[in-house]
Amino acid sequence: MSDQNIQIEKDGHVLVIRFTNDEMRNSLSPAMRDGLANAIHEAADDHTVRALYITGSGRSFCAGGDFDTLSKFNDSYSTHSRFRHMSAFLTQMIRMPKPIVMGVNGYAVGGGMGLALAGDVIFAAESAKFMAGFMRLGAMPDYGTMYSLPRLVGMARAKNFLFSNGTWTAAYALEMGIVAKVLPDDELDGAALAHAHVLANGPIEAMGITKMIMGRSFEQSAESMLAFESLGQPLAFRTEAFQEGFEAVKSKVEANFPAASDREYWHKHLERED
């Protein structure tokens, strides 16, 4: 699937989502949001998709809010409806039981930065810049920024960055722990996609359970987190992926996690047919 805003294609077990409206700096237009929401929903249901890779093309990863939309549809109910729709797919993205790699090229501004932070692993080009931008408009942070940023950098640093309309270079974002790796601009896409394939070849069942539990770590007590572990680990142990990994370690061979997942999927599918 592709149009002037977004290109979606499968590369093996990785779903690749590229923002392609360089003229508008990949701003979050209605077409962009709808395309992204549909892709996230389909990826969640497609057992052959084991990881996602999201990036931009041209000068920006995503420049945030679409000014045309902000100009025409800024009444209270239109704004509420737009953000309710956004929160549905962004929550699905954050809770996605599959790893998501972000390749941030150029500018990630406002909601575009929030979108990048919703991924699990961020690779950034040397030219990348993370820009708050909300207070410049007199708007509050959105796209999950108030959820993700304090968790990544701490509350005080997040407030200072947002209130001062801050800009962080890729190098500083790496120092803050937001970015996993900074790469020359012409190497970003290949390296980030390759990492998505590495994750796709791993035990995504265990990754999904881990994401589900870790996503609640800041709201729970130690006792609750340990209780979640006691529930989650038995689920992991019952997957074909665990059996594959455990036998591979014992036999000192490489595990084939995608094949194990396919076996589990078809076992369940056949059971339903019976």
C-alpha positions in Angstrom: 0.0 0.0 0.0 1.3 3.5 -0.8 0.1 7.0 -1.5 1.8 10.4 -1.2 1.7 10.3 2.6 2.7 6.7 3.5 4.2 3.6 2.0 3.6 0.2 3.6 5.3 -3.0 2.6 6.4 -6.3 4.1 10.1 -7.2 4.1 10.1 -10.8 5.2 8.7 -10.8 8.7 9.1 -7.0 9.1 6.3 -4.6 8.3 8.0 -1.4 7.0 6.1 1.9 7.3 7.6 4.9 5.6 6.2 8.4 5.7 6.6 9.8 2.2 5.1 13.3 2.1 8.4 15.2 2.2 6.7 18.3 0.8 4.8 18.6 4.1 7.7 17.3 6.1 5.7 14.2 6.9 3.2 16.1 9.1 0.4 14.2 10.7 -2.3 14.8 8.1 -5.6 12.9 8.2 -4.3 10.6 5.4 -1.1 10.0 7.3 -2.9 9.2 10.5 -5.4 6.9 8.8 -2.7 5.0 7.0 -0.7 4.6 10.1 -3.7 3.5 12.1 -4.7 0.9 9.5 -1.1 -0.4 9.3 -0.8 -0.8 13.1 -4.1 -2.6 13.3 -3.2 -5.0 10.5 0.2 -5.7 11.9 -1.3 -6.6 15.3 -3.5 -9.3 13.6 -1.0 -10.6 11.1 1.0 -13.5 12.6 3.5 -13.3 9.8 4.5 -9.8 10.9 7.0 -10.3 13.7 8.4 -6.7 14.0 7.7 -3.2 12.6 10.1 -0.6 11.2 8.8 3.0 11.0 10.8 5.8 9.4 10.4 8.9 7.3 11.8 9.9 4.0 13.3 13.2 3.0 14.1 16.0 5.5 11.9 14.9 8.4 10.8 11.8 10.3 7.6 13.7 11.2 7.0 17.4 11.7 4.1 16.9 14.0 0.6 18.5 13.6 -0.7 19.3 10.2 -1.3 23.0 10.1 -4.2 22.8 7.6 -6.1 20.5 10.0 -5.2 22.7 13.0 -6.5 25.7 11.1 -9.8 24.2 9.9 -10.7 21.8 12.6 -9.8 23.3 16.0 -13.2 23.4 17.6 -13.5 21.4 20.8 -15.5 18.4 19.4 -13.4 18.0 16.2 -10.3 18.1 18.3 -11.6 15.6 20.8 -12.7 13.2 18.0 -9.3 13.5 16.3 -7.4 12.8 19.5 -9.7 9.9 20.5 -9.0 8.3 17.1 -5.3 8.9 17.6 -5.2 7.5 21.1 -6.8 4.2 19.9 -4.0 3.4 17.4 -1.2 4.9 19.6 -2.3 2.7 22.5 -2.3 -0.3 20.3 1.1 0.7 19.1 2.5 1.1 22.6 1.0 -2.2 23.7 1.8 -4.0 20.5 3.2 -7.5 21.5 5.8 -7.2 18.8 9.0 -5.0 18.7 8.9 -1.7 16.9 12.0 -0.1 15.6 12.0 3.6 14.8 14.4 5.1 12.3 14.4 8.9 13.0 15.8 10.9 10.0 15.9 14.6 10.2 13.3 16.4 12.4 10.9 14.8 14.9 8.8 17.7 16.1 6.0 17.8 18.6 3.6 14.9 17.9 6.2 13.5 15.6 8.6 13.2 18.5 5.9 11.6 20.6 5.3 9.1 17.8 9.0 8.2 17.7 9.0 7.7 21.5 6.1 5.2 21.2 8.5 2.7 19.6 10.7 0.3 21.4 14.1 1.0 19.9 15.1 4.2 18.2 17.9 4.5 15.7 18.7 8.1 14.7 20.6 9.8 11.9 23.4 12.1 12.9 21.3 15.0 11.5 18.2 14.0 13.5 16.7 16.5 15.9 14.1 15.9 18.6 12.1 19.1 19.1 9.4 19.8 21.7 7.5 22.6 19.8 4.2 22.4 21.7 4.6 25.5 23.8 5.5 27.5 20.7 1.9 27.0 19.7 0.4 27.4 23.1 -0.6 23.7 23.0 0.1 20.9 25.5 2.2 17.9 24.6 0.4 15.1 22.8 0.9 11.8 21.0 1.8 10.1 24.3 4.7 12.5 25.0 3.6 13.1 28.6 3.5 9.3 29.1 6.8 8.3 27.4 9.2 11.2 27.9 9.2 11.3 31.8 9.7 7.5 31.8 12.8 7.9 29.6 14.5 10.9 31.0 12.9 11.7 34.3 10.2 14.2 35.2 12.3 17.3 35.9 14.3 17.0 32.6 11.1 16.3 30.7 9.4 19.4 32.1 12.3 21.6 31.3 12.6 20.3 27.7 8.9 20.7 27.0 8.4 24.0 28.8 11.4 25.6 27.1 10.5 24.3 23.6 13.8 22.4 23.7 15.7 20.8 20.8 17.9 17.7 21.4 20.4 16.6 18.8 20.8 12.9 18.1 24.0 12.8 20.1 22.3 14.3 23.1 19.3 12.0 22.8 21.8 9.1 22.8 23.4 10.5 26.0 19.9 10.8 27.5 19.2 7.1 26.7 16.3 7.9 24.3 18.2 6.7 21.2 19.9 3.3 21.0 22.3 4.2 18.2 23.3 7.2 16.1 24.4 6.6 12.5 25.5 8.5 9.5 22.5 9.7 7.6 23.1 7.3 4.6 23.5 4.3 6.9 20.4 4.8 9.1 17.8 3.1 7.0 19.8 -0.1 6.3 21.0 -0.4 9.9 17.6 0.2 11.5 15.8 -2.2 9.1 18.5 -4.8 9.8 17.9 -4.5 13.5 14.2 -4.9 13.0 15.0 -8.2 11.2 17.2 -9.3 14.1 14.3 -8.7 16.5 11.8 -10.4 14.2 14.0 -13.5 14.3 13.9 -13.5 18.1 11.4 -14.9 20.6 8.7 -12.2 20.0 6.3 -14.1 22.3 8.6 -13.4 25.2 9.2 -9.8 24.0 5.4 -9.2 23.8 4.8 -10.5 27.4 7.8 -8.4 28.6 6.4 -5.3 26.9 3.0 -5.9 28.5 4.5 -6.1 32.0 7.3 -3.5 31.7 4.7 -1.0 30.4 3.1 -1.0 33.8 6.3 -0.9 35.9 6.0 2.8 36.9 2.5 2.4 38.3 2.9 -0.8 40.2 4.6 -1.9 43.4 7.5 -4.3 43.5 5.0 -7.0 44.8 2.7 -6.4 41.8 5.5 -6.5 39.3 6.7 -9.8 40.8 3.2 -11.1 40.7 3.0 -10.2 37.0 6.2 -12.1 36.5 4.8 -15.1 38.2 1.9 -15.0 35.7 3.8 -14.1 32.6 6.7 -16.6 32.8 4.4 -19.6 32.8 2.9 -18.3 29.6 6.3 -17.8 28.1 7.3 -21.4 29.1 4.3 -22.8 27.2 5.2 -21.3 23.9 6.9 -23.1 21.0 9.4 -20.3 21.0 10.6 -21.2 24.5 10.9 -24.9 23.6 12.9 -23.9 20.5 15.2 -21.6 22.4 15.7 -24.0 25.3 16.5 -27.0 23.1 18.8 -24.8 21.0 20.8 -23.6 24.0 21.1 -27.1 25.3 22.2 -28.4 21.9 24.5 -25.4 21.2 22.8 -24.6 17.9 21.0 -21.5 16.6 17.3 -21.2 17.5 14.7 -20.8 14.7 12.1 -18.7 16.5 10.0 -17.8 13.4 9.6 -21.4 12.5 8.6 -22.2 16.1 6.0 -19.4 16.0 4.5 -20.8 12.8 4.2 -24.2 14.4 2.3 -22.7 17.3 0.1 -20.6 15.1 -0.9 -23.5 12.9 -1.4 -25.8 15.9 -3.9 -23.3 17.4 -5.5 -22.7 14.0 -6.1 -26.5 13.5 -7.5 -26.8 17.0 -10.1 -24.2 16.3 -11.0 -25.9 13.0 -11.5 -29.2 15.0 
